[in-house]
Amino acid sequence: MPENKKGIFSKFFFKGYKSPETRSAEAIREISFYKKLYDESLQHALMDNRQPSETASDSRPYVDAEHERLLQKAREPSTGPDELDELVDSARGLSYHRAYVIPLSEINSTATRIIEEMNEWGVPDETIGRLREKFRKKGTASDNEKQTRRDLFWLFDEYNYWEEYIDWYHVGLFKETLIYSFFLSFRAQREIVFLGNSGSYKISRRKSAPRNDTQWNKSEV
């Protein structure tokens, strides 16, 4: 299953200044990526005269029109960073409509691949078990096609949720590790400097102390 791994790490970690042109170009690239996911699923369904779901004839015009609207909005100079993020999120949601394009006979295998990948990420067993049970007997009968495709649509959404959550978690853990490592390094350097200065202080006090001064406090050395 193709994924847009680019930019996930920087989304949570590197949030430095970017020019409006750069932000717009990145948003356009991501919106186009999600449109490509849908188009590739449709092309795959049409190979070897395999027909996708009848609902594909309804979803395709909608998805095409919405993606074009998102691209036009992303190109406008007045579109700010937050709005660009919302446009990308909307494009991601539109890519879930490939659930209505994939041939019914392939829905089960598609769902299984997604669920197994989520399992490898360490998604809670309860969630994995629930998803496996939901798709165990789906994709073989046309009488429940509408519900089966709806379930696949929301599986794409859940996949995206866990993908972003896990990336966010690992980046946060990486940040904490860096901070803690810096703190330990800084503390070690402080202790080395302190011990070095303390030793020099004691030596200088010993050298400068009067030998016959009865009020000399040896505990200070």
C-alpha positions in Angstrom: 0.0 0.0 0.0 1.6 3.3 -1.1 2.1 5.9 1.6 3.3 9.4 1.9 6.1 9.1 4.3 7.7 12.3 3.2 7.2 15.1 5.6 5.8 13.2 8.5 8.9 13.6 10.7 9.4 17.2 9.8 5.7 17.9 10.4 6.2 17.1 14.1 9.9 18.0 14.6 11.2 20.7 12.3 8.8 23.6 12.3 11.1 26.3 11.2 10.2 29.2 9.0 9.1 28.4 5.5 8.2 30.9 2.8 4.6 31.0 1.6 5.7 29.7 -1.8 7.5 26.7 -0.2 4.4 25.9 2.0 2.1 26.1 -1.0 4.4 23.9 -3.1 4.5 21.3 -0.4 0.7 21.3 0.1 0.2 20.9 -3.7 2.6 18.0 -3.8 0.8 16.2 -1.0 -2.7 16.9 -2.4 -1.4 15.5 -5.7 0.0 12.4 -4.0 -3.4 11.6 -2.4 -5.1 12.1 -5.8 -2.6 9.6 -7.3 -3.6 7.0 -4.7 -7.2 7.2 -5.9 -6.2 7.2 -9.6 -3.9 4.2 -9.2 -6.6 2.2 -7.4 -9.1 3.0 -10.3 -6.5 2.0 -13.0 -5.8 -1.2 -11.1 -9.5 -2.1 -11.0 -9.8 -1.5 -14.8 -6.9 -3.8 -15.7 -7.8 -7.0 -17.5 -11.4 -5.7 -18.0 -12.0 -5.9 -14.2 -14.8 -3.5 -13.3 -14.8 -1.6 -10.1 -17.9 -1.0 -8.0 -20.8 0.8 -9.6 -20.4 3.5 -7.0 -17.1 4.3 -8.7 -19.0 6.1 -11.4 -20.4 8.4 -8.7 -17.3 8.8 -6.6 -14.9 9.6 -9.4 -16.5 12.9 -10.6 -16.8 14.0 -7.0 -13.2 13.1 -6.1 -11.8 14.8 -9.3 -13.8 18.0 -8.7 -12.8 18.2 -5.0 -9.1 17.6 -5.7 -9.1 20.3 -8.3 -10.8 22.7 -5.9 -8.2 21.9 -3.2 -5.3 22.5 -5.7 -6.7 25.8 -6.8 -7.1 26.9 -3.2 -3.5 25.8 -2.3 -2.2 27.9 -5.2 -3.8 31.1 -3.9 -1.2 33.4 -2.2 -3.8 34.4 0.4 -4.0 30.8 1.7 -2.2 30.6 5.1 -0.3 27.7 6.7 -3.2 26.4 8.8 -5.5 26.4 5.9 -3.0 24.6 3.8 -2.8 21.9 6.4 -6.6 21.6 6.3 -6.5 21.3 2.5 -4.0 18.4 2.8 -6.2 16.7 5.4 -9.2 17.0 3.1 -7.2 15.5 0.2 -6.2 12.6 2.5 -9.9 12.0 3.3 -10.7 12.1 -0.4 -8.2 9.3 -1.0 -10.3 7.0 1.2 -12.9 7.0 -1.6 -10.8 4.4 -3.3 -12.7 2.0 -1.1 -15.5 2.5 -3.6 -13.2 1.7 -6.5 -11.4 -1.4 -5.5 -13.1 -4.6 -6.8 -15.2 -6.3 -4.3 -13.2 -9.5 -4.5 -10.1 -7.7 -3.4 -11.4 -5.8 -0.4 -10.7 -8.6 2.0 -7.0 -9.0 0.9 -6.6 -5.2 0.9 -8.0 -4.9 4.4 -5.8 -7.8 5.6 -2.6 -6.1 4.4 -3.5 -2.9 6.1 -4.4 -4.5 9.4 -1.3 -6.7 9.4 0.8 -3.6 8.8 -0.9 -1.8 11.7 -0.2 -4.9 13.8 3.5 -4.6 13.0 3.4 -1.0 14.3 2.3 -2.2 17.7 -1.3 -1.0 17.5 -3.2 -2.4 20.6 -4.4 -6.0 20.2 -7.9 -5.1 21.0 -8.1 -2.8 18.0 -6.4 -5.3 15.7 -8.8 -8.1 16.9 -11.8 -5.9 16.2 -10.7 -5.0 12.7 -9.8 -8.6 11.8 -13.2 -9.8 13.0 -14.9 -7.1 11.0 -13.3 -8.2 7.7 -13.0 -11.9 8.3 -16.0 -12.7 6.1 -16.3 -9.6 4.0 -15.6 -9.2 0.3 -17.3 -12.4 -0.9 -21.0 -11.5 -1.2 -22.5 -8.6 -3.1 -25.5 -8.3 -0.8 -23.4 -6.5 1.8 -21.2 -4.6 -0.6 -22.3 -1.2 0.5 -21.4 -1.8 4.1 -18.2 -3.6 3.2 -17.0 -0.6 1.2 -18.0 1.7 4.0 -16.0 -0.4 6.5 -12.9 -0.2 4.2 -13.3 3.5 3.9 -13.1 3.9 7.7 -10.3 1.4 7.9 -8.3 3.8 5.7 -9.1 6.5 8.2 -8.1 4.4 11.2 -4.8 3.5 9.4 -4.0 7.1 8.9 -4.8 7.9 12.6 -2.4 5.3 13.9 0.3 6.2 11.4 0.3 9.8 12.5 0.0 8.9 16.2 2.9 6.5 16.1 5.1 8.9 14.2 4.2 11.7 16.7 5.0 9.4 19.6 8.4 8.4 18.2 9.3 11.9 17.3 8.3 13.0 20.8 10.4 10.2 22.3 13.3 11.2 20.1 13.0 14.8 21.4 13.0 13.7 25.0 16.0 11.5 24.4 17.9 14.4 22.9 17.0 16.8 25.7 17.9 14.2 28.4 21.2 13.4 26.7 22.0 17.1 26.5 21.1 17.5 30.2 23.3 14.6 31.2 26.2 15.9 29.1 25.8 19.4 30.5 25.6 18.2 34.0 28.7 16.0 33.6 30.7 19.0 32.2 29.5 21.1 35.1 30.7 18.5 37.6 34.1 18.2 35.9 34.6 22.0 36.0 33.4 22.2 39.6 35.7 19.5 40.8 38.6 21.0 38.9 37.9 24.5 40.3 37.4 23.0 43.8 40.7 21.3 43.7 42.5 24.5 42.6 40.8 26.4 45.3 42.0 24.0 48.0 45.5 24.0 46.7 45.6 27.8 46.6 44.3 28.1 50.2 46.9 25.7 51.4 49.7 27.6 49.8 48.5 31.0 51.0 47.6 30.0 54.6 50.0 31.3 57.3 51.8 28.5 59.0 51.7 29.9 62.5 48.2 31.4 62.5 46.4 29.8 65.4 43.0 30.8 64.1 43.4 29.0 60.8 40.5 26.7 60.4 41.7 23.4 58.9 38.2 22.3 58.2 38.0 24.9 55.5 40.7 23.2 53.5 
